[in-house]
Amino acid sequence: MLDEYEKDQPIAIKIIKNAVLKNKISHAYLLETNGYIEKENFAICLAKYLLCPNKYSNNSNCVNCTQCKNIDKNIFEDLKIIRPIDDSLWIKKDQLIELQKDLSTKSVQSGKKIYIITDATKLNASSSNSMLKFLEEPNPNIIAILLADNIHQLLDTIVSRCQIISLNPTFKDKKLEEYLSVTVENIDLIENTIVNFLKQFEIKKEQTIIYAKKLFHNNITSKNDLIAAFEMMLLYYKDALSLKLNGQAEVFNEIDKNILNNSIQELNRRISILLELKKKIYVNANTNLLIDKLIIEMGGMYENSRN
């Protein structure tokens, strides 16, 4: 359970345990996950701890009780986990309406109800507003656990209504391909292409369109290559953001200094653009037009985005 993460997350666990022991549990926790690989499992173990009638934080005490076993089987009615659905990659308002119905019924198993939003940055405008209503009118027997790699992508009104717990990032013991959703044969070539493409963008800005064939298209030749390329760009900008916020990158050993000169707001903007345009890959958008659009949109606020 929760004690399994004491080595990775000592500060977070200390904060949580102190709150439970002093009976000062928050109605909403926002876990700033910082790329931590075990973030969802950590959130589930946190839920187990908060729901435990004996306040046990490890399996050796409770010897795997029925409650925890049912949570692991996803059949425990007092814990709901909300994830993005279908190819849209968004958490939709309908999901939160259904969640609200579930939360309106009285707990019969543990006295509390907990819901986990696995990636709160995937809340669209409608679902964000619905989530805000949940947080504005907290029920003492309902606890929210929201996960977000980058809390700056959330509505300030959501962040302000949660207790923020920042998790330590995963140490760099994973290979780049383990972060990708697709398998590619020429991963080193794609990585070098992406890093060079982003470096050149910092120099050439919107004029990068002129050199797109040489910088990008010559080496990115399949749909899987394109998906991997977008995911690498997202990881690169997230590492840049993490370096500015926490002084530590997760995936890449080195981030171009010109990219690090961008403001936090601008890095967030580029991440949002990449997330939106990545979805177009799955509807077979023209690759040339897609990259042109990426360059234009990322360059749109460039001059005003520096620190």
C-alpha positions as CSV (number, residue, x, y, z in Angstrom):
1,M,0.0,0.0,0.0
2,L,1.1,3.6,0.6
3,D,4.3,2.6,2.5
4,E,5.6,1.0,-0.7
5,Y,6.3,4.5,-2.0
6,E,8.0,5.9,1.1
7,K,11.4,5.7,-0.6
8,D,10.3,7.5,-3.7
9,Q,7.9,10.0,-2.1
10,P,8.9,10.6,1.6
11,I,7.7,14.1,1.8
12,A,4.3,13.4,0.2
13,I,3.7,10.4,2.5
14,K,4.6,12.4,5.6
15,I,2.1,15.1,4.7
16,I,-0.6,12.6,4.0
17,K,0.0,10.6,7.2
18,N,0.1,13.7,9.4
19,A,-3.2,14.8,7.9
20,V,-4.9,11.5,8.7
21,L,-3.4,11.2,12.2
22,K,-4.6,14.8,13.0
23,N,-8.0,14.2,11.4
24,K,-7.3,17.1,9.0
25,I,-8.0,15.3,5.7
26,S,-8.6,17.6,2.8
27,H,-11.8,17.4,0.6
28,A,-9.6,17.5,-2.5
29,Y,-5.9,16.6,-3.2
30,L,-4.1,17.7,-6.3
31,L,-1.1,15.5,-6.9
32,E,1.5,17.3,-9.0
33,T,3.0,14.2,-10.5
34,N,6.0,15.7,-12.4
35,G,6.2,12.7,-14.7
36,Y,6.2,10.2,-11.9
37,I,5.6,6.8,-13.6
38,E,3.7,5.2,-10.7
39,K,1.4,8.2,-10.2
40,E,-1.9,6.3,-10.8
41,N,-0.9,3.4,-8.5
42,F,0.2,5.9,-5.9
43,A,-3.2,7.7,-6.1
44,I,-5.0,4.3,-5.6
45,C,-2.8,3.5,-2.6
46,L,-3.6,6.9,-1.2
47,A,-7.3,6.2,-1.6
48,K,-6.9,2.8,0.1
49,Y,-5.2,4.5,3.0
50,L,-7.9,7.2,3.3
51,L,-10.7,4.6,3.1
52,C,-9.1,2.2,5.6
53,P,-11.1,2.1,8.8
54,N,-8.0,1.2,10.8
55,K,-5.7,3.8,9.1
56,Y,-3.3,1.1,7.9
57,S,-0.7,2.2,5.4
58,N,0.8,-1.2,4.6
59,N,-0.3,-4.7,3.7
60,S,1.5,-6.4,6.5
61,N,-1.0,-4.9,9.0
62,C,-4.2,-5.6,7.2
63,V,-3.1,-8.8,5.4
64,N,-4.8,-7.8,2.2
65,C,-8.3,-7.2,3.4
66,T,-11.4,-7.7,1.3
67,Q,-11.8,-3.9,0.8
68,C,-8.4,-3.5,-0.8
69,K,-8.9,-6.6,-2.9
70,N,-12.1,-5.2,-4.2
71,I,-10.4,-1.9,-5.0
72,D,-7.8,-3.8,-7.0
73,K,-10.5,-5.6,-8.9
74,N,-12.2,-2.3,-9.6
75,I,-15.5,-3.4,-7.9
76,F,-15.4,-1.3,-4.8
77,E,-18.4,1.1,-5.1
78,D,-16.9,3.8,-2.9
79,L,-13.9,4.4,-5.2
80,K,-14.4,5.8,-8.7
81,I,-11.6,6.3,-11.2
82,I,-12.1,8.7,-14.1
83,R,-9.9,8.4,-17.2
84,P,-9.9,10.0,-20.6
85,I,-12.1,8.0,-23.0
86,D,-11.8,7.1,-26.7
87,D,-9.5,8.7,-29.2
88,S,-10.4,12.3,-28.2
89,L,-8.1,11.8,-25.1
90,W,-10.4,14.1,-23.1
91,I,-12.4,13.6,-19.9
92,K,-15.9,14.7,-20.9
93,K,-18.7,16.4,-19.1
94,D,-20.9,13.2,-19.4
95,Q,-18.4,11.3,-17.4
96,L,-18.6,13.8,-14.5
97,I,-22.4,13.8,-14.7
98,E,-22.3,10.1,-14.2
99,L,-19.8,10.5,-11.4
100,Q,-22.1,13.0,-9.7
101,K,-25.0,10.4,-9.8
102,D,-22.7,7.9,-8.2
103,L,-21.6,10.3,-5.5
104,S,-25.1,11.3,-4.6
105,T,-25.8,7.9,-3.1
106,K,-24.8,7.2,0.4
107,S,-21.7,5.1,1.1
108,V,-22.5,1.6,2.3
109,Q,-19.0,0.1,2.4
110,S,-16.6,2.6,4.0
111,G,-18.4,5.7,5.1
112,K,-16.5,7.8,2.6
113,K,-16.4,8.0,-1.2
114,I,-13.3,8.9,-3.2
115,Y,-13.0,9.7,-6.9
116,I,-9.7,9.9,-8.8
117,I,-9.2,12.0,-11.9
118,T,-6.1,10.3,-13.5
119,D,-5.1,13.3,-15.6
120,A,-6.9,16.5,-14.7
121,T,-5.2,18.3,-17.6
122,K,-7.4,16.3,-19.9
123,L,-10.6,18.0,-18.6
124,N,-12.1,20.0,-21.4
125,A,-13.9,23.3,-20.8
126,S,-17.2,21.8,-19.9
127,S,-15.8,19.1,-17.6
128,S,-13.5,21.6,-16.0
129,N,-16.5,23.7,-15.0
130,S,-18.3,20.6,-13.7
131,M,-15.3,19.7,-11.7
132,L,-15.2,23.2,-10.3
133,K,-18.7,22.9,-9.1
134,F,-17.8,19.7,-7.2
135,L,-14.9,21.5,-5.5
136,E,-16.9,24.6,-4.7
137,E,-19.5,22.6,-2.8
138,P,-17.5,19.9,-1.0
139,N,-19.3,17.1,0.8
140,P,-17.5,16.1,4.0
141,N,-17.7,12.4,3.1
142,I,-16.4,12.8,-0.4
143,I,-12.7,13.2,-1.3
144,A,-11.3,14.1,-4.7
145,I,-7.8,13.1,-5.8
146,L,-6.7,14.9,-9.0
147,L,-3.5,14.0,-10.9
148,A,-1.7,16.5,-13.1
149,D,1.9,16.4,-14.4
150,N,1.7,20.2,-14.8
151,I,-0.8,22.0,-12.6
152,H,-0.3,25.2,-14.5
153,Q,-2.5,23.7,-17.3
154,L,-5.4,23.6,-14.9
155,L,-7.9,26.4,-14.1
156,D,-6.6,28.5,-11.2
157,T,-10.0,28.2,-9.5
158,I,-9.5,24.4,-9.5
159,V,-6.0,24.5,-8.2
160,S,-6.9,27.0,-5.4
161,R,-9.6,24.6,-4.0
162,C,-7.2,21.7,-3.6
163,Q,-4.4,20.8,-1.3
164,I,-1.3,20.4,-3.6
165,I,1.1,17.6,-3.0
166,S,4.1,17.6,-5.3
167,L,5.6,14.1,-6.1
168,N,9.2,13.5,-6.9
169,P,9.8,12.6,-10.6
170,T,10.9,9.2,-11.7
171,F,14.6,8.7,-11.8
172,K,16.0,8.4,-15.3
173,D,16.1,4.6,-15.4
174,K,13.8,4.2,-18.4
175,K,14.7,4.1,-22.1
176,L,13.0,6.7,-24.3
177,E,11.0,4.0,-26.1
178,E,9.3,3.1,-22.8
179,Y,7.6,6.5,-22.8
180,L,6.1,6.1,-26.3
181,S,2.7,4.6,-27.2
182,V,4.0,3.1,-30.4
183,T,7.0,1.0,-31.5
184,V,9.4,2.4,-34.1
185,E,12.5,0.9,-35.6
186,N,14.5,4.1,-36.0
187,I,14.0,5.6,-32.6
188,D,17.5,7.3,-32.5
189,L,17.0,8.9,-35.9
190,I,13.6,10.2,-34.8
191,E,15.0,11.5,-31.5
192,N,17.8,13.3,-33.3
193,T,15.4,14.7,-35.8
194,I,13.0,16.1,-33.2
195,V,15.8,17.7,-31.0
196,N,17.3,19.3,-34.1
197,F,13.9,20.4,-35.4
198,L,13.0,22.1,-32.1
199,K,16.5,23.8,-31.8
200,Q,16.2,25.1,-35.3
201,F,12.7,26.4,-34.6
202,E,14.2,28.6,-31.8
203,I,16.5,30.2,-34.4
204,K,14.3,30.3,-37.5
205,K,10.9,30.7,-35.9
206,E,8.1,30.6,-38.5
207,Q,10.7,30.4,-41.3
208,T,11.2,26.8,-40.2
209,I,8.4,26.0,-42.7
210,I,10.9,26.5,-45.5
211,Y,13.2,23.9,-44.1
212,A,10.6,21.5,-42.9
213,K,11.3,18.9,-45.5
214,K,15.0,18.7,-44.6
215,L,14.5,19.1,-40.8
216,F,11.4,16.8,-40.4
217,H,9.8,15.1,-43.3
218,N,12.8,13.3,-44.8
219,N,13.2,11.3,-41.6
220,I,9.6,10.9,-40.4
221,T,8.1,8.5,-43.0
222,S,5.3,6.5,-41.3
223,K,2.3,7.2,-39.1
224,N,4.0,5.5,-36.2
225,D,7.0,7.7,-36.8
226,L,4.8,10.8,-36.7
227,I,3.1,9.7,-33.4
228,A,6.5,9.0,-31.8
229,A,7.7,12.4,-33.1
230,F,4.9,14.3,-31.5
231,E,5.2,12.3,-28.2
232,M,8.9,13.1,-28.2
233,M,8.3,16.8,-28.7
234,L,5.8,16.7,-25.8
235,L,8.3,15.0,-23.6
236,Y,11.0,17.5,-24.6
237,Y,8.9,20.5,-23.7
238,K,7.6,18.8,-20.5
239,D,11.3,18.3,-19.5
240,A,12.0,21.9,-20.2
241,L,9.1,22.9,-18.0
242,S,10.2,20.5,-15.3
243,L,13.7,22.0,-15.4
244,K,12.4,25.5,-14.9
245,L,10.0,24.5,-12.1
246,N,11.9,21.7,-10.3
247,G,15.5,21.9,-11.6
248,Q,15.3,18.3,-13.0
249,A,14.4,16.7,-16.3
250,E,13.0,13.2,-16.6
251,V,13.7,11.9,-20.1
252,F,16.3,14.0,-21.9
253,N,19.8,14.5,-20.6
254,E,20.1,17.9,-22.2
255,I,17.6,20.6,-23.1
256,D,18.5,23.4,-25.6
257,K,19.2,26.6,-23.7
258,N,17.1,28.7,-26.1
259,I,14.1,26.6,-25.3
260,L,14.7,27.1,-21.6
261,N,14.6,30.8,-22.2
262,N,10.9,30.5,-22.9
263,S,8.5,31.5,-20.2
264,I,6.5,28.8,-18.3
265,Q,3.3,30.2,-20.0
266,E,4.9,29.8,-23.4
267,L,6.0,26.2,-22.7
268,N,2.5,25.4,-21.5
269,R,1.1,26.9,-24.7
270,R,3.3,24.8,-26.9
271,I,2.4,21.6,-25.0
272,S,-1.3,22.4,-25.5
273,I,-0.7,23.0,-29.2
274,L,1.1,19.6,-29.6
275,L,-1.7,17.8,-27.7
276,E,-4.3,19.3,-30.0
277,L,-2.5,18.6,-33.2
278,K,-1.5,15.1,-32.2
279,K,-5.1,14.1,-32.3
280,K,-5.3,15.0,-36.0
281,I,-2.8,12.2,-36.7
282,Y,-5.5,9.6,-35.9
283,V,-7.8,11.1,-38.5
284,N,-5.1,10.8,-41.2
285,A,-4.4,14.6,-41.5
286,N,-1.8,15.5,-44.2
287,T,1.6,15.4,-42.5
288,N,3.0,18.4,-44.4
289,L,0.1,20.6,-43.5
290,L,0.1,19.3,-39.9
291,I,3.8,20.3,-39.4
292,D,3.2,23.7,-41.1
293,K,0.3,24.3,-38.8
294,L,2.5,23.3,-35.8
295,I,5.2,25.7,-36.8
296,I,2.8,28.6,-37.4
297,E,0.9,28.1,-34.1
298,M,4.0,27.6,-32.0
299,G,5.5,30.7,-33.5
300,G,2.4,32.8,-33.0
301,M,3.2,34.3,-29.7
302,Y,7.0,33.8,-29.8
303,E,8.2,37.4,-29.5
304,N,6.1,38.1,-26.4
305,S,6.8,34.8,-24.7
306,R,10.2,35.3,-23.3
307,N,11.0,35.8,-19.6
